[in-house]
């Protein structure tokens, strides 16, 4: 039997809450209702992946290429005309992508690979021996080389509801940044010096829905009642067209504050620390397997202001009816799925 794969996502989940890891990885349970924020992030990544591949394929990044990516986005939301949620996501991803390529028209790097998968040993930092149970796997958004210095960096794209100084300040300590730098360099056998971290803010604008005749008459009557003349000249509010809403979003994404690029260099001391941490976590994971103890961390139940995806299951005490109605079974590490791997010769 081959070694089991670990990823940044599974390592982070185990470190945050062992019960969540058990439900997702060991039991392979996934909520049936996928978080719309995850869908938005996934589609934004797909658009940027296609944008990066154009350079690798030697295709000009012209209006025709942009139109092809937007066509792909249209096909991803086929029911947007009648589905408000699909329409909302389509507008947001489209504007984020167009805003991004306008913000970064001239890049200081060239693409070496996009959606690059790695799979390599997890090494005991004391003995130098690889784990007999686990391997580390993952996928980076891009691998790039600086045009001036020739240095290699991992490129990561993130979308965020807000962009705060605290979020940026903690990036050098981010486990994903450190893990991807080390393990991608190990797998590709090239010196990767750090991570270029691109963050795009998700605009909070909403498309104006307008009002039907009944809503208009009620509002008009309320305004008339407050007027001395007992009359109102209010006009019926018309729904905002897709074109006008896209124009408003484009204006929003013309603001450089909607984007942030952080170039992080990773030291050998940082790498040594993350290697030791990953090894320690694998030993804790083995112990959890042996003892069958997957402890809950209740401080993670409502992180980011919303319940954990497995909160209903934990609260029900593992009720089989909750599993049947709210979850489906799906193999772990879905983030490693790829339509192809651009593997250059280093």
SVG drawing of the C-alpha trace seen along z (x, -y; Angstrom):
<svg xmlns="http://www.w3.org/2000/svg" viewBox="-52 -71 72 73">
<polyline fill="none" stroke="black" stroke-width="0.4" points="0.0,0.0 1.4,-3.4 2.1,-6.2 -0.8,-8.5 -0.7,-12.1 -0.9,-15.1 -1.5,-18.6 -1.4,-22.1 -5.2,-22.0 -5.2,-18.7 -2.3,-19.7 -3.9,-23.0 -7.3,-21.3 -5.7,-18.8 -3.8,-21.5 -6.9,-23.6 -9.4,-20.9 -8.8,-17.1 -12.5,-16.3 -12.8,-18.4 -9.9,-16.5 -11.4,-13.2 -14.8,-14.1 -13.2,-15.4 -10.2,-13.2 -10.9,-10.0 -14.7,-9.8 -14.5,-11.7 -17.6,-13.8 -18.2,-17.0 -21.2,-19.4 -23.7,-19.1 -24.2,-22.9 -20.9,-24.3 -19.9,-27.7 -20.4,-30.3 -17.2,-32.1 -15.3,-28.9 -17.0,-28.8 -16.0,-32.4 -12.4,-31.8 -12.3,-28.7 -13.7,-30.4 -11.3,-33.4 -8.4,-30.9 -9.6,-29.2 -9.6,-32.5 -6.1,-33.5 -4.9,-30.0 -6.0,-30.4 -4.4,-33.9 -1.1,-32.4 -1.2,-29.6 -1.5,-32.0 2.2,-33.1 3.3,-29.5 1.6,-28.6 3.0,-31.6 -0.5,-33.1 -0.9,-36.8 -2.8,-38.3 -5.1,-40.4 -8.8,-41.2 -9.5,-37.8 -7.8,-35.9 -9.7,-37.9 -13.0,-37.2 -12.2,-33.5 -11.7,-33.5 -14.9,-35.5 -16.7,-33.0 -15.5,-30.2 -16.8,-32.2 -20.2,-32.6 -20.4,-28.8 -19.6,-28.2 -22.8,-30.2 -25.4,-29.0 -28.4,-29.9 -27.3,-33.3 -30.3,-35.1 -32.7,-33.3 -30.6,-32.5 -29.7,-35.5 -26.8,-33.7 -25.2,-32.6 -25.7,-36.2 -24.0,-37.6 -21.0,-35.3 -20.7,-35.8 -20.6,-39.6 -18.0,-39.5 -15.6,-37.0 -15.8,-38.8 -15.0,-42.1 -12.2,-40.7 -10.5,-39.1 -10.8,-42.1 -9.6,-44.4 -6.6,-42.1 -5.3,-42.0 -5.7,-45.8 -3.8,-46.3 -0.9,-44.0 -0.5,-44.8 3.3,-44.5 4.7,-41.8 8.3,-41.7 8.4,-37.9 7.8,-35.3 5.7,-32.2 7.5,-28.8 4.4,-26.8 0.8,-27.2 -1.2,-25.0 2.0,-23.1 1.6,-19.9 4.3,-18.7 4.6,-15.3 7.6,-14.7 8.9,-13.1 8.3,-14.4 11.6,-14.2 12.5,-13.7 14.7,-16.8 16.7,-14.9 17.6,-11.8 17.1,-12.9 15.0,-9.8 11.6,-10.1 8.4,-9.2 7.3,-5.6 3.6,-6.7 3.1,-10.1 4.2,-12.2 3.5,-15.9 1.5,-16.9 0.1,-20.2 -0.5,-22.5 0.7,-26.1 -1.1,-28.7 2.1,-29.5 5.9,-29.1 7.6,-32.3 11.1,-33.6 12.0,-37.2 13.1,-38.8 15.9,-40.9 17.4,-38.6 16.5,-35.2 15.1,-34.2 12.3,-31.7 9.1,-32.4 5.9,-30.6 2.9,-32.7 -0.3,-32.5 -3.6,-34.3 -6.1,-34.9 -9.5,-36.6 -10.6,-38.2 -13.7,-40.0 -11.5,-42.5 -7.8,-43.6 -6.3,-44.6 -2.9,-45.4 -3.0,-42.5 -3.6,-40.0 -0.6,-41.3 1.6,-41.5 1.2,-37.8 1.9,-36.5 5.6,-35.8 4.4,-33.4 1.8,-31.8 2.2,-28.0 1.1,-27.8 3.7,-30.3 6.5,-28.4 5.3,-24.9 4.8,-25.7 8.3,-27.4 10.1,-24.4 8.2,-21.5 7.9,-23.0 11.6,-23.7 12.3,-20.1 10.0,-18.6 11.2,-20.9 14.8,-20.7 15.3,-24.5 16.1,-27.2 12.8,-28.9 13.5,-32.0 9.9,-32.9 6.3,-33.6 4.6,-36.4 1.3,-36.8 -1.5,-38.5 -4.6,-39.5 -7.8,-40.7 -10.6,-42.2 -14.1,-41.0 -16.3,-44.1 -19.3,-44.4 -21.4,-46.3 -24.8,-44.9 -26.8,-45.1 -29.9,-47.4 -33.0,-45.2 -35.6,-48.0 -39.2,-47.5 -42.4,-46.1 -45.6,-48.2 -46.9,-47.2 -43.7,-48.1 -43.6,-51.4 -47.1,-52.4 -46.5,-51.6 -43.3,-53.7 -45.0,-56.5 -47.9,-56.5 -45.5,-56.6 -43.6,-59.6 -46.9,-61.4 -48.1,-60.9 -45.0,-62.6 -45.4,-65.5 -47.3,-68.7 -49.0,-68.6 -49.8,-64.9 -48.4,-64.3 -45.2,-62.6 -43.2,-62.9 -41.2,-59.7 -40.3,-57.7 -40.4,-53.9 -37.0,-52.4 -35.9,-50.4 -33.6,-47.3 -30.0,-48.0 -28.8,-46.5 -25.9,-44.0 -24.0,-46.5 -24.5,-49.4 -23.6,-47.1 -20.4,-46.0 -19.5,-49.6 -19.9,-50.3 -17.8,-47.3 -15.1,-48.3 -14.9,-51.7 -14.5,-50.0 -11.7,-47.8 -9.9,-50.8 -8.9,-51.6 -5.4,-50.1 -6.6,-49.6 -8.6,-46.6 -5.3,-44.8 -2.2,-44.0 1.0,-42.3 3.4,-41.1 6.8,-39.7 8.0,-37.4 11.5,-36.0 11.8,-32.9 14.9,-32.2 16.5,-28.9 15.6,-29.3 11.9,-29.6 12.2,-26.5 13.9,-24.6 11.1,-25.6 8.3,-24.5 10.0,-21.2 10.1,-20.5 6.5,-21.6 5.2,-19.4 7.1,-16.4 5.7,-17.0 2.2,-17.1 2.7,-13.8 3.6,-12.2 0.6,-13.6 -1.5,-12.4 -0.1,-8.9 -0.9,-9.0 -4.5,-10.1 -4.8,-7.1 -3.5,-4.7 -5.6,-5.9 -8.7,-6.8 -9.0,-10.2 -10.0,-13.1 -10.5,-15.9 -12.8,-18.9 -11.4,-22.4 -14.5,-24.5 -12.7,-27.8 -12.9,-27.0 -16.7,-26.3 -17.5,-29.9 -14.4,-31.2 -14.9,-34.0 -18.3,-34.7 -19.9,-31.6 -20.3,-28.0 -17.8,-25.3 -19.1,-23.1 -19.2,-20.2 -20.8,-22.0 -24.2,-20.4 -22.6,-17.0 -20.7,-17.7 -23.7,-19.3 -25.9,-16.3 -23.4,-13.9 -22.7,-12.3 -26.4,-11.6 -26.6,-9.4 -29.6,-11.4 -27.6,-14.6 -24.9,-12.9 -27.4,-11.6 -29.2,-14.9 -26.3,-17.4 -23.2,-15.6 -21.9,-13.5 -18.8,-11.3 -15.9,-12.6 -12.2,-11.7 -9.9,-14.2 -7.4,-16.5 -9.7,-17.7 -7.4,-20.7 -4.9,-18.4 -7.2,-17.8 -5.7,-19.2 -6.5,-19.3 -2.8,-19.1 0.6,-19.9 3.0,-22.2 6.3,-20.7 9.3,-22.6 12.7,-21.2 14.9,-22.9"/>
</svg>
